[in-house]
Amino acid sequence: MGWIYLIIAGMFEIGFTTCLKLSNNFSNLKWSLGFFICISASFYLLNKAIQSIPLGTAYAVWTGIGAVGTVLVGVFLYKEPADAWRLFFICLLIGSIIGLKLVSR
């Protein structure tokens, strides 16, 4: 169950970074509220996950999911660059996340 919590926590991390951008320095109430809901849910679920997953592994996977997801949001929604090197390193990060899952108990 810990891995499910961790994956959902990572999704909420993508949500809070996206809401942070859309909140316009917390001047947009709807997106600011979304940020606080997502960050609260993300930390709550991360806390649940570290009860059964080693802290270092959980934190690395959580930030990795958030980083990959946030880059993809940037590329697809905000037309940020998606050059070959950037995609290579995103794939490397995804591979690292999968590797951590495979080697953890």
Secondary structure as GFF3:
##gff-version 3
##sequence-region A 1 105
A	DSSP	alpha_helix	2	22	.	.	.	ID=ss1
A	DSSP	alpha_helix	29	49	.	.	.	ID=ss2
A	DSSP	alpha_helix	55	78	.	.	.	ID=ss3
A	DSSP	alpha_helix	84	103	.	.	.	ID=ss4
###
